[in-house]
Amino acid sequence: MAGIPSKVESRLIAGLKRFQPILEQAKARDVNEADTVTIVKDLLADLFGYDKYMEVTSEHAIRGTYCDLAIKLDGQVSFLIEVKAIGLDLKDQHVKQAVDYAAHLGVEWALLTNGVVWRVYRVVFAQPLQFDLVVEIRALELSPRNSDHLELLWLLAKEGWQKARIGEFHAQRQAVNRYTIAALIMSAPIVDSLRKELRRLHNGIKITNEQISEVLQAEVLKRETLDGEKATEARKTIVRVHKKLAAPKKSVEAEIVIPQTVVEEVSKEPPAG
């Protein structure tokens, strides 16, 4: 990802130093959800750079209920935030609540936080509704001197969000996720390469691609990376890419189309000389 602007980096460093003690004290006192929301709003403004009065909306109405916070940029909701009490562990039902809010509003991004832990989810508008955990940030474990930690905060900062850094980060994570890697390992070119290497290692021993695939599925790869919708989608993606790469490319000559009228005119011309 592109580097963080120096002005933003300074704000992130100062904000992290300021708010880590506040979060530690709030967690020690086990403050309630309302007080946690107050801290989160301050974090959004002073650490992440959103305008507390113009861009942070409290209790955003969604189909008769309310999401704790919404971030509006250029008049449009960019993401929703569901806040839980700082001492509460974030659980699956909390995730579903945040994602459902986003889905009802047609918003692609949902955040779930208790102030200390921040989880960002991308909503996939499919049937059934799906969602991906894009990143989890643990505020008390970050160091203002660690550039990688600041990069994580930059994902949620207003300036980073406007530059769609979270989308780039998600795309990068998707490219190297376990389903894609498992599907690649099971793909024909990789299995064929493994067969050739095994033959080299064992003096030309006869072994088939099917035998290698069986071992990979049964003993090497985790079942969860091979089954389910995400695994299926990863395999489909790899098949599409392989087909595209294998398709014969048109020659330059084949792409040059001479209109028939030109051919006819040329044929009528008397031979030179």
DRENBA-424942 format. One record per residue: x, y, z of N, C-alpha, C in turn; residue in one letter. Coordinates in steps of 0.1 Angstrom, whole numbers, plus 5000, padded with zeros to 4 digits. Layout:
NODE   n.east   n.north   n.up   ca.east   ca.north   ca.up   c.east   c.north   c.up   code
NODE        X         Y      Z         X          Y       Z        X         Y      Z      a
...
//
This chain:
NODE   n.east   n.north   n.up   ca.east   ca.north   ca.up   c.east   c.north   c.up   code
NODE     5008      4988   5000      5000       5000    5000     5009      5012   5000      m
NODE     5002      5023   4995      5010       5036    4994     5013      5041   5009      a
NODE     5023      5049   5010      5027       5054    5023     5017      5063   5029      g
NODE     5017      5064   5042      5008       5072    5049     5013      5087   5048      i
NODE     5004      5096   5045      5008       5110    5045     5014      5114   5059      p
NODE     5024      5122   5059      5031       5125    5072     5021      5132   5082      s
NODE     5012      5140   5078      5002       5146    5087     4993      5136   5093      k
NODE     4989      5126   5085      4980       5116    5090     4988      5107   5100      v
NODE     5001      5104   5096      5009       5095    5105     5011      5101   5118      e
NODE     5013      5114   5119      5015       5122    5131     5003      5121   5140      s
NODE     4991      5122   5134      4978       5121    5141     4976      5107   5147      r
NODE     4980      5097   5139      4978       5083    5143     4987      5080   5155      l
NODE     4999      5085   5154      5009       5082    5165     5004      5089   5178      i
NODE     5001      5102   5177      4996       5109    5188     4983      5104   5194      a
NODE     4974      5100   5185      4961       5094    5189     4963      5081   5197      g
NODE     4972      5073   5191      4974       5060    5197     4980      5061   5212      l
NODE     4989      5070   5213      4995       5073    5226     4985      5078   5236      k
NODE     4976      5087   5231      4966       5093    5240     4955      5083   5244      r
NODE     4951      5075   5235      4939       5066    5237     4942      5053   5243      f
NODE     4954      5048   5242      4957       5035    5248     4955      5035   5263      q
NODE     4960      5045   5271      4957       5046    5285     4942      5047   5288      p
NODE     4935      5055   5280      4920       5056    5282     4913      5043   5280      i
NODE     4917      5035   5270      4911       5022    5268     4914      5013   5279      l
NODE     4926      5013   5284      4930       5004    5295     4922      5007   5308      e
NODE     4921      5020   5310      4913       5024    5322     4898      5020   5321      q
NODE     4893      5023   5309      4879       5019    5307     4876      5004   5308      a
NODE     4886      4997   5303      4884       4982    5304     4886      4977   5318      k
NODE     4894      4984   5326      4896       4980    5340     4883      4983   5348      a
NODE     4877      4994   5344      4864       4998    5351     4852      4991   5345      r
NODE     4854      4984   5334      4843       4977    5328     4831      4986   5325      d
NODE     4834      4997   5318      4824       5006    5315     4813      5000   5306      v
NODE     4801      5006   5306      4790       5000    5299     4790      5004   5284      n
NODE     4780      4999   5277      4780       5001    5262     4779      5016   5258      e
NODE     4771      5024   5265      4769       5038    5262     4783      5045   5264      a
NODE     4790      5042   5275      4803       5049    5277     4813      5045   5266      d
NODE     4812      5032   5262      4821       5027    5252     4818      5034   5239      t
NODE     4806      5036   5236      4802       5044    5223     4808      5058   5224      v
NODE     4808      5064   5235      4814       5078    5236     4829      5077   5233      t
NODE     4836      5067   5238      4850       5066    5236     4853      5063   5221      i
NODE     4845      5054   5215      4846       5051    5201     4844      5063   5192      v
NODE     4835      5072   5196      4832       5084    5188     4845      5093   5189      k
NODE     4851      5094   5201      4863       5102    5202     4874      5096   5194      d
NODE     4875      5083   5194      4885       5076    5185     4883      5079   5171      l
NODE     4871      5078   5166      4868       5081    5152     4872      5095   5148      l
NODE     4870      5105   5158      4874       5119    5155     4888      5121   5156      a
NODE     4894      5118   5168      4907       5123    5171     4918      5114   5166      d
NODE     4915      5101   5164      4925       5091    5159     4923      5089   5144      l
NODE     4911      5086   5140      4909       5083    5126     4905      5095   5117      f
NODE     4902      5106   5123      4901       5118    5115     4888      5122   5109      g
NODE     4877      5115   5114      4864       5119    5109     4858      5131   5117      y
NODE     4850      5139   5110      4843       5150    5117     4832      5145   5126      d
NODE     4834      5147   5139      4824       5141    5148     4810      5146   5146      k
NODE     4808      5158   5141      4795       5164    5140     4789      5163   5126      y
NODE     4797      5161   5116      4792       5161    5102     4793      5147   5096      m
NODE     4802      5138   5101      4804       5125    5094     4802      5113   5103      e
NODE     4800      5115   5116      4797       5104    5125     4782      5106   5130      v
NODE     4774      5096   5126      4760       5097    5130     4757      5086   5140      t
NODE     4750      5090   5151      4747       5081    5162     4733      5075   5159      s
NODE     4732      5062   5163      4719       5055    5163     4712      5056   5149      e
NODE     4719      5052   5139      4714       5053    5125     4702      5044   5123      h
NODE     4691      5049   5119      4678       5041    5118     4679      5031   5106      a
NODE     4676      5019   5108      4676       5009    5098     4664      4999   5100      i
NODE     4654      5001   5092      4642       4992    5093     4636      4990   5107      r
NODE     4634      5001   5114      4627       5000    5127     4636      4998   5138      g
NODE     4649      4996   5136      4659       4995    5146     4671      5004   5144      t
NODE     4681      5004   5152      4692       5013    5151     4705      5007   5152      y
NODE     4714      5011   5143      4728       5007    5144     4735      5018   5152      c
NODE     4745      5015   5160      4751       5024    5170     4757      5036   5163      d
NODE     4765      5034   5152      4771       5045    5145     4772      5043   5130      l
NODE     4772      5054   5123      4774       5053    5108     4783      5064   5104      a
NODE     4792      5061   5095      4801       5071    5090     4796      5075   5076      i
NODE     4794      5088   5074      4789       5094    5062     4800      5102   5056      k
NODE     4803      5099   5043      4813       5107    5036     4806      5112   5023      l
NODE     4807      5124   5020      4800       5130    5008     4785      5127   5008      d
NODE     4779      5127   5020      4765       5125    5020     4760      5110   5020      g
NODE     4769      5101   5018      4766       5087    5017     4772      5079   5028      q
NODE     4764      5069   5033      4769       5060    5044     4781      5052   5038      v
NODE     4793      5053   5044      4804       5045    5039     4805      5032   5047      s
NODE     4803      5032   5060      4803       5020    5067     4795      5022   5080      f
NODE     4790      5011   5086      4783       5011    5098     4791      5005   5109      l
NODE     4789      5009   5121      4797       5004    5133     4787      5000   5144      i
NODE     4788      4987   5148      4781       4982    5159     4791      4982   5171      e
NODE     4787      4988   5182      4796       4989    5194     4790      4981   5205      v
NODE     4799      4973   5211      4796       4966    5223     4804      4971   5235      k
NODE     4799      4968   5247      4807       4972    5259     4821      4968   5259      a
NODE     4830      4976   5264      4844       4973    5263     4849      4960   5269      i
NODE     4841      4956   5280      4845       4943    5286     4839      4931   5280      g
NODE     4831      4933   5269      4823       4922    5263     4831      4916   5252      l
NODE     4833      4903   5251      4839       4896    5240     4830      4897   5228      d
NODE     4836      4899   5217      4828       4900    5204     4825      4886   5200      l
NODE     4813      4883   5197      4808       4869    5194     4801      4869   5180      k
NODE     4798      4857   5176      4792       4854    5163     4779      4862   5161      d
NODE     4771      4862   5172      4758       4869    5170     4760      4884   5168      q
NODE     4771      4889   5174      4773       4904    5172     4777      4906   5158      h
NODE     4785      4897   5152      4789       4899    5138     4777      4899   5129      v
NODE     4768      4889   5131      4756       4888    5123     4748      4901   5124      k
NODE     4747      4907   5136      4739       4919    5138     4745      4930   5130      q
NODE     4758      4932   5130      4765       4943    5123     4763      4941   5108      a
NODE     4765      4928   5103      4764       4925    5089     4750      4927   5084      v
NODE     4740      4923   5092      4726       4924    5088     4722      4939   5086      d
NODE     4727      4947   5095      4724       4962    5094     4730      4967   5081      y
NODE     4742      4963   5078      4748       4968    5065     4741      4963   5053      a
NODE     4737      4950   5054      4730       4944    5042     4716      4951   5040      a
NODE     4709      4954   5050      4696       4961    5049     4697      4975   5043      h
NODE     4709      4981   5045      4711       4994    5040     4718      4994   5027      l
NODE     4723      4982   5023      4730       4981    5010     4744      4987   5011      g
NODE     4750      4986   5023      4763       4991    5026     4773      4979   5025      v
NODE     4785      4981   5019      4794       4970    5017     4802      4967   5029      e
NODE     4804      4976   5038      4813       4975    5049     4807      4976   5063      w
NODE     4810      4968   5072      4805       4968    5086     4816      4966   5095      a
NODE     4816      4974   5106      4826       4973    5117     4819      4969   5130      l
NODE     4826      4960   5137      4822       4956    5150     4833      4959   5160      l
NODE     4830      4966   5171      4841       4969    5180     4836      4970   5194      t
NODE     4845      4968   5204      4842       4971    5218     4852      4982   5222      n
NODE     4858      4989   5213      4867       4999    5216     4882      4994   5216      g
NODE     4884      4982   5221      4897       4976    5221     4900      4968   5209      v
NODE     4890      4960   5205      4891       4952    5193     4882      4958   5182      v
NODE     4888      4959   5170      4881       4965    5159     4881      4954   5148      w
NODE     4869      4950   5143      4868       4940    5132     4861      4946   5121      r
NODE     4867      4945   5109      4861       4951    5097     4856      4939   5088      v
NODE     4844      4940   5084      4838       4929    5075     4833      4935   5062      y
NODE     4835      4927   5052      4830       4931    5039     4818      4922   5036      r
NODE     4807      4929   5033      4794       4922    5030     4794      4917   5016      v
NODE     4791      4905   5014      4789       4899    5000     4774      4897   4998      v
NODE     4769      4905   4988      4755       4904    4986     4751      4892   4977      f
NODE     4751      4881   4983      4748       4868    4976     4736      4861   4983      a
NODE     4732      4850   4978      4721       4842    4984     4727      4829   4988      q
NODE     4729      4826   5001      4725       4835    5012     4736      4846   5014      p
NODE     4732      4855   5022      4742       4866    5025     4755      4861   5031      l
NODE     4766      4866   5026      4779       4862    5031     4787      4874   5035      q
NODE     4798      4871   5043      4806       4882    5047     4820      4877   5050      f
NODE     4830      4885   5048      4844       4882    5050     4850      4891   5061      d
NODE     4857      4885   5071      4865       4893    5080     4877      4897   5073      l
NODE     4878      4910   5071      4889       4916    5063     4902      4919   5072      v
NODE     4899      4924   5084      4910       4927    5093     4905      4928   5107      v
NODE     4913      4924   5117      4910       4926    5131     4922      4934   5137      e
NODE     4919      4945   5144      4929       4954    5150     4926      4954   5165      i
NODE     4937      4951   5172      4937       4951    5187     4944      4963   5192      r
NODE     4937      4973   5196      4942       4987    5198     4953      4986   5209      a
NODE     4951      4978   5219      4961       4978    5231     4974      4971   5227      l
NODE     4974      4964   5216      4986       4956    5212     4994      4964   5202      e
NODE     4989      4975   5198      4997       4983    5188     5008      4992   5194      l
NODE     5018      4994   5186      5029       5003    5190     5029      5015   5180      s
NODE     5030      5027   5186      5031       5038    5177     5044      5039   5169      p
NODE     5054      5031   5173      5067       5030    5166     5067      5020   5155      r
NODE     5057      5012   5154      5057       5001    5145     5049      5005   5132      n
NODE     5056      5006   5121      5050       5011    5108     5039      5001   5104      s
NODE     5040      4988   5106      5029       4979    5102     5017      4982   5110      d
NODE     5018      4985   5123      5006       4988    5131     5000      5001   5126      h
NODE     5007      5010   5123      5002       5023    5118     4995      5021   5104      l
NODE     5000      5012   5096      4993       5008    5084     4979      5003   5086      e
NODE     4978      4995   5097      4965       4989    5100     4955      5001   5104      l
NODE     4959      5010   5112      4951       5021    5116     4948      5030   5103      l
NODE     4957      5031   5094      4955       5039    5082     4944      5033   5073      w
NODE     4941      5020   5075      4930       5014    5067     4917      5020   5071      l
NODE     4915      5024   5084      4903       5029    5089     4903      5044   5090      l
NODE     4914      5050   5088      4915       5065    5089     4907      5071   5077      a
NODE     4901      5083   5079      4893       5089    5069     4900      5090   5055      k
NODE     4913      5094   5056      4921       5096    5044     4923      5083   5037      e
NODE     4926      5073   5045      4928       5059    5039     4915      5054   5033      g
NODE     4904      5056   5040      4891       5051    5035     4888      5058   5022      w
NODE     4890      5071   5021      4887       5078    5009     4895      5073   4997      q
NODE     4907      5068   5000      4915       5062    4989     4913      5047   4987      k
NODE     4903      5042   4994      4899       5028    4992     4910      5018   4996      a
NODE     4918      5022   5006      4929       5013    5010     4923      5000   5016      r
NODE     4912      5000   5022      4906       4988    5028     4903      4978   5017      i
NODE     4898      4983   5006      4895       4975    4994     4908      4968   4989      g
NODE     4918      4976   4988      4931       4970    4983     4936      4960   4993      e
NODE     4935      4962   5006      4940       4953    5016     4932      4940   5015      f
NODE     4919      4941   5013      4910       4929    5012     4914      4921   5000      h
NODE     4916      4928   4988      4920       4921    4976     4933      4913   4978      a
NODE     4942      4919   4985      4955       4913    4987     4953      4901   4996      q
NODE     4945      4902   5006      4942       4891    5015     4935      4879   5008      r
NODE     4926      4883   4999      4919       4873    4991     4928      4865   4982      q
NODE     4938      4872   4977      4948       4866    4967     4956      4855   4974      a
NODE     4958      4856   4987      4967       4847    4994     4959      4839   5005      v
NODE     4946      4839   5004      4938       4832    5014     4940      4817   5013      n
NODE     4936      4810   5023      4938       4795    5024     4930      4787   5013      r
NODE     4919      4793   5010      4911       4786    5000     4917      4787   4986      y
NODE     4922      4798   4983      4929       4800    4970     4942      4792   4969      t
NODE     4949      4792   4980      4962       4784    4980     4959      4769   4979      i
NODE     4949      4764   4986      4945       4750    4986     4940      4746   4972      a
NODE     4932      4755   4965      4927       4752    4952     4939      4752   4942      a
NODE     4949      4761   4944      4960       4761    4935     4968      4748   4936      l
NODE     4970      4744   4949      4978       4731    4951     4971      4719   4944      i
NODE     4958      4720   4944      4950       4708    4939     4948      4710   4923      m
NODE     4953      4721   4918      4951       4723    4903     4960      4714   4895      s
NODE     4956      4711   4883      4963       4702    4874     4978      4706   4872      a
NODE     4981      4718   4870      4995       4722    4867     5004      4719   4880      p
NODE     4999      4722   4892      5007       4720    4904     5009      4705   4907      i
NODE     4998      4698   4905      4998       4683    4908     5008      4677   4898      v
NODE     5007      4681   4886      5016       4676    4876     5031      4679   4879      d
NODE     5033      4691   4884      5047       4695    4888     5052      4686   4900      s
NODE     5043      4684   4909      5046       4675    4920     5050      4661   4916      l
NODE     5042      4656   4906      5045       4642    4901     5059      4642   4895      r
NODE     5062      4652   4887      5075       4652    4881     5087      4653   4891      k
NODE     5085      4661   4901      5095       4662    4912     5096      4649   4920      e
NODE     5085      4643   4922      5086       4630    4930     5093      4619   4921      l
NODE     5091      4619   4908      5098       4610    4900     5113      4613   4900      r
NODE     5117      4626   4900      5131       4629    4901     5137      4625   4914      r
NODE     5129      4627   4925      5134       4623    4938     5136      4608   4940      l
NODE     5127      4600   4933      5127       4586    4935     5131      4578   4922      h
NODE     5140      4583   4915      5145       4576    4903     5135      4571   4894      n
NODE     5126      4580   4890      5116       4576    4880     5105      4567   4884      g
NODE     5102      4566   4897      5091       4558    4902     5078      4562   4896      i
NODE     5070      4552   4892      5057       4555    4886     5047      4560   4896      k
NODE     5041      4571   4894      5031       4576    4903     5021      4585   4894      i
NODE     5009      4585   4897      4999       4592    4889     4995      4605   4896      t
NODE     4989      4614   4888      4984       4626    4894     4972      4623   4904      n
NODE     4964      4613   4901      4953       4609    4909     4958      4605   4923      e
NODE     4969      4598   4923      4974       4593    4936     4979      4605   4945      q
NODE     4985      4615   4938      4990       4627    4945     4978      4635   4950      i
NODE     4968      4636   4942      4956       4644    4946     4949      4637   4958      s
NODE     4949      4624   4958      4943       4617    4970     4950      4620   4983      e
NODE     4964      4620   4982      4972       4622    4994     4970      4637   4999      v
NODE     4970      4646   4989      4968       4660    4993     4954      4662   5000      l
NODE     4944      4656   4995      4931       4658    5001     4929      4651   5014      q
NODE     4935      4639   5015      4933       4631    5027     4943      4634   5038      a
NODE     4955      4638   5035      4965       4638    5045     4973      4652   5046      e
NODE     4972      4660   5036      4980       4672    5036     4972      4685   5039      v
NODE     4961      4687   5031      4953       4699    5032     4942      4697   5042      l
NODE     4938      4707   5049      4927       4707    5058     4914      4706   5050      k
NODE     4905      4698   5055      4892       4696    5048     4884      4709   5046      r
NODE     4885      4718   5056      4878       4730    5055     4882      4739   5044      e
NODE     4895      4737   5039      4900       4745    5028     4895      4740   5015      t
NODE     4890      4728   5014      4886       4721    5002     4871      4721   5000      l
NODE     4863      4722   5011      4849       4721    5010     4842      4735   5013      d
NODE     4830      4736   5009      4822       4749    5012     4823      4758   5000      g
NODE     4815      4769   5002      4813       4779    4991     4826      4786   4987      e
NODE     4834      4790   4997      4846       4798    4995     4856      4789   4987      k
NODE     4857      4776   4991      4866       4767    4984     4861      4765   4969      a
NODE     4848      4764   4967      4843       4762    4954     4845      4774   4945      t
NODE     4843      4786   4951      4846       4799    4944     4861      4800   4940      e
NODE     4869      4796   4949      4884       4797    4946     4887      4788   4935      a
NODE     4882      4776   4934      4884       4766    4923     4879      4772   4910      r
NODE     4867      4778   4910      4862       4784    4898     4870      4795   4893      k
NODE     4875      4803   4902      4884       4814    4898     4896      4809   4891      t
NODE     4903      4799   4897      4915       4794    4891     4912      4788   4878      i
NODE     4901      4780   4876      4898       4774    4863     4896      4785   4853      v
NODE     4889      4796   4856      4886       4807    4847     4900      4813   4842      r
NODE     4909      4815   4852      4922       4822    4849     4930      4812   4840      v
NODE     4930      4799   4843      4938       4790    4835     4932      4789   4821      h
NODE     4919      4789   4819      4913       4789    4806     4916      4801   4798      k
NODE     4916      4813   4805      4920       4825    4798     4934      4825   4794      k
NODE     4943      4820   4802      4957       4820    4799     4960      4810   4787      l
NODE     4952      4799   4787      4954       4788    4777     4948      4792   4764      a
NODE     4939      4801   4763      4932       4805    4751     4942      4810   4741      a
NODE     4941      4805   4728      4951       4810    4718     4949      4825   4715      p
NODE     4960      4832   4714      4959       4847    4712     4958      4849   4697      k
NODE     4949      4859   4693      4948       4862    4679     4960      4869   4674      k
NODE     4965      4866   4662      4976       4873    4656     4972      4887   4652      s
NODE     4982      4895   4650      4979       4909    4645     4972      4908   4632      v
NODE     4977      4899   4623      4971       4898    4610     4956      4895   4610      e
NODE     4953      4886   4619      4939       4881    4620     4930      4892   4625      a
NODE     4936      4902   4632      4927       4913    4637     4925      4924   4627      e
NODE     4933      4924   4616      4931       4934    4606     4921      4930   4596      i
NODE     4910      4937   4596      4899       4934    4587     4898      4944   4575      v
NODE     4899      4939   4563      4899       4948    4551     4884      4948   4546      i
NODE     4878      4960   4546      4864       4961    4541     4863      4955   4527      p
NODE     4852      4949   4523      4850       4943    4510     4850      4953   4499      q
NODE     4845      4965   4502      4845       4976    4492     4859      4979   4487      t
NODE     4869      4979   4497      4883       4982    4494     4888      4971   4485      v
NODE     4885      4959   4488      4890       4947    4480     4885      4948   4466      v
NODE     4872      4952   4464      4866       4953    4451     4873      4964   4443      e
NODE     4875      4976   4449      4881       4987    4443     4896      4984   4438      e
NODE     4903      4977   4447      4917       4973    4443     4917      4963   4431      v
NODE     4907      4954   4431      4907       4944    4420     4903      4951   4406      s
NODE     4897      4962   4407      4893       4969    4394     4904      4977   4389      k
NODE     4914      4981   4397      4925       4989    4392     4934      4982   4381      e
NODE     4937      4989   4371      4946       4982    4361     4959      4979   4366      p
NODE     4966      4969   4361      4979       4966    4366     4989      4977   4363      p
NODE     4998      4979   4372      5008       4990    4370     5017      4987   4358      a
NODE     5021      4998   4351      5030       4997    4340     5022      4994   4327      g
//
